[in-house]
Amino acid sequence: MEERVYLDHFFLTLGVRCDDIQRGDNPPDFIVTIKGEKISIEMTDFYSSESGPSGHTHREVTVEFEKLRDKIDLRIKEESLLKNLHIFLWFNKLLLPSSKKQDQFIKEICLFARLFFNKINSNLHFTIFDNFDGYPLLKEYLMEVRLRIGMRRTDWNYSSGFVDKNRDTHDLITSIEKKITNPPEKKLYWLLIVTGPSVSQMFGPHEVEVAQSCIKLNELLRSGPFDKIYVHQFGFGHILEGTSDGWKVNRTPCITSEFR
């Protein structure tokens, strides 16, 4: 069911209306008909392979950060002064406070934000703070705290916009290679890589630059079984499209009747 949800969203973002979608024989996962032409589509997921000092992967640490973020947001919501504060936590490494330390960590964040609230320069840009004297857990785990007035939310530096380009490319190649099989007896064969809604599953926003410059990635396009490779940036709302002619980003926001 989840694969079909991602597939429907993919075509919605691509701006293509399908005549018919059927389950395939695995491979392919789906056989899609567009303007009378059948396309075999194989699907897979993209996951970051980065791991932190604890040995846990980026994906695992992200799940824990989301729990920590929810606790921070709940605490901030209770503070009338801070209720519209956007907090960006720049961690020293991919390592979070243990569950035993998290209450004190959140307490230090709130104390720090209250103390420096009047020094926030703008609601358009972050004001950066990096002196954590008197805040032992912030000093242990953080390089910076960035604050601005606006929508209440908490972010961190291990989102997709700050990931390592070379690791991204390696993980993308791995996602492609594990799905290479003999192509089905269909005229067109596409690979759809879904990055999913979690930041740990996203391929960073520099994707065209990285993909164009990666020799092995482009060799897979030219010599592999796939006519097209798509990276569906589910969390970003756009699609990276690769063909033998190169890579581009498609951000079509609405359905059309044109087959691209």
MOJO-V382542 format. One record per pair of residues at least 4 apart in sequence whose ideal C-beta (glycine too) atoms are under 8 Angstrom apart, sorted by sequence separation. I is the first residue (numbers start at 1). J is the second residue. If there is no record, write none. Layout:
i-><I:I>
j-><J:J>
//
This chain:
i-><1:2:3:4:5:6:7:8:9:10:24:33:51:52:56:57:58:59:60:61:62:63:64:65:66:67:68:69:70:71:72:73:74:75:79:91:97:98:101:102:103:104:105:106:107:108:109:110:111:112:113:116:121:135:136:137:138:155:158:159:163:164:165:166:167:168:169:170:171:172:173:174:175:176:197:198:203:206:207:208:209:210:214:215:216:217:218:219:220:233:242:252:11:24:33:34:51:56:91:97:122:157:158:163:184:196:221:233:242:11:23:24:32:33:51:52:76:77:96:121:132:133:183:195:196:204:211:212:220:233:241:11:23:24:31:32:50:51:54:76:97:120:132:138:194:195:211:232:233:240:241:22:23:31:49:50:56:97:119:195:221:231:240:241:21:22:31:32:48:49:52:76:220:230:231:240:241:21:22:30:31:47:48:132:230:239:240:250:21:30:48:76:116:230:231:238:239:20:21:28:29:47:179:229:230:238:239:20:27:28:29:30:116:130:132:228:229:238:7:18:19:28:29:130:228:229:237:18:19:27:72:129:130:176:228:18:19:24:128:129:227:237:4:17:19:24:112:128:129:176:16:128:129:175:127:89:112:126:127:11:126:127:172:221:87:126:221:222:7:112:125:221:111:124:207:7:123:217:3:4:87:112:122:123:207:3:108:120:123:68:82:85:108:120:203:218:68:108:109:120:211:108:117:203:65:71:75:79:82:116:172:202:205:211:64:82:85:105:113:171:208:61:81:104:105:112:201:202:207:7:61:68:72:76:113:201:202:212:61:71:75:79:82:168:191:212:7:58:81:101:105:109:168:189:190:193:195:199:211:6:68:72:76:189:190:191:193:195:197:198:203:68:88:189:190:191:192:193:194:195:196:197:160:163:165:168:172:188:190:191:193:195:196:208:3:53:86:97:159:180:188:190:192:194:195:207:208:52:53:54:158:163:165:169:173:176:195:208:52:53:160:162:168:169:183:207:51:52:97:159:160:161:173:177:182:183:50:97:160:161:173:176:180:181:96:160:165:169:172:180:95:173:169:176:92:91:92:176:91:92:90:91:89:90:176:90:90:88:89:90:88:87:88:87:88:172:87:86:85:86:85:86:85:86:94:84:86:89:91:84:86:87:88:89:90:91:84:85:86:87:88:89:90:91:84:86:87:88:89:83:86:88:82:77:160:76:160:76:73:73:73:72:69:69:69:65:65:62:61:58:58:50:50:48:50:49:48:48:49:49:48:47:46:49:46:47:46:45:44:44:44:63:62:42:62:63:62:42:59:61:59:58:59:40:57:40:40:39:42:44:46:38:39:40:42:43:44:45:46:38:39:40:41:42:43:44:45:46:37:38:39:40:41:42:43:44:45:46:37:39:41:43:45:27:48:47:48:27:47:48:31:46:28:45:46:27:46:28:25:24:28:10:10:42:7:46:6:6:6:14:13:10:10:37:9:13:35:9:13:14:34:6:13:6:10:15:14:13:15:13:14:15:17:13:15:16:17:13:15:16:17:15:16:12:15:16:11:16:15:14>
j-><5:6:7:8:9:10:11:12:13:14:28:37:55:56:60:61:62:63:64:65:66:67:68:69:70:71:72:73:74:75:76:77:78:79:83:95:101:102:105:106:107:108:109:110:111:112:113:114:115:116:117:120:125:139:140:141:142:159:162:163:167:168:169:170:171:172:173:174:175:176:177:178:179:180:201:202:207:210:211:212:213:214:218:219:220:221:222:223:224:237:246:256:16:29:38:39:56:61:96:102:127:162:163:168:189:201:226:238:247:17:29:30:38:39:57:58:82:83:102:127:138:139:189:201:202:210:217:218:226:239:247:18:30:31:38:39:57:58:61:83:104:127:139:145:201:202:218:239:240:247:248:30:31:39:57:58:64:105:127:203:229:239:248:249:30:31:40:41:57:58:61:85:229:239:240:249:250:31:32:40:41:57:58:142:240:249:250:260:32:41:59:87:127:241:242:249:250:32:33:40:41:59:191:241:242:250:251:33:40:41:42:43:129:143:145:241:242:251:21:32:33:42:43:144:242:243:251:33:34:42:87:144:145:191:243:34:35:40:144:145:243:253:21:34:36:41:129:145:146:193:34:146:147:193:146:109:132:146:147:32:147:148:193:242:109:148:243:244:30:135:148:244:135:148:231:32:148:242:29:30:113:138:148:149:233:30:135:147:150:96:110:113:136:148:231:246:97:137:138:149:240:138:147:233:96:102:106:110:113:147:203:233:236:242:96:114:117:137:145:203:240:94:114:137:138:145:234:235:240:41:95:102:106:110:147:235:236:246:96:106:110:114:117:203:226:247:43:94:117:137:141:145:204:225:226:229:231:235:247:43:105:109:113:226:227:228:230:232:234:235:240:106:126:227:228:229:230:231:232:233:234:235:199:202:204:207:211:227:229:230:232:234:235:247:43:93:126:137:199:220:228:230:232:234:235:247:248:93:94:95:199:204:206:210:214:217:236:249:94:95:202:204:210:211:225:249:94:95:140:202:203:204:216:220:225:226:94:141:204:205:217:220:224:225:141:205:210:214:217:225:141:220:217:224:141:141:142:226:142:143:142:143:142:143:229:144:145:144:145:146:145:145:146:146:147:231:147:147:147:148:148:149:149:150:158:149:151:154:156:150:152:153:154:155:156:157:151:152:153:154:155:156:157:158:152:154:155:156:157:152:155:157:152:152:235:152:236:154:152:153:154:154:154:155:156:156:158:158:158:158:163:163:164:163:167:167:167:168:170:171:171:171:171:174:172:175:175:175:175:178:179:198:198:179:199:200:200:181:198:200:200:200:201:183:200:184:186:186:189:191:193:186:187:188:190:191:192:193:194:187:188:189:190:191:192:193:194:195:187:188:189:190:191:192:193:194:195:196:188:190:192:194:196:179:200:200:201:181:201:202:186:201:184:201:202:184:203:186:184:184:189:192:194:226:192:231:192:194:196:230:232:230:232:259:232:237:259:234:238:239:259:232:239:234:239:250:250:250:252:251:252:253:255:252:254:255:256:253:255:256:257:256:258:255:258:259:255:260:260:260>
//
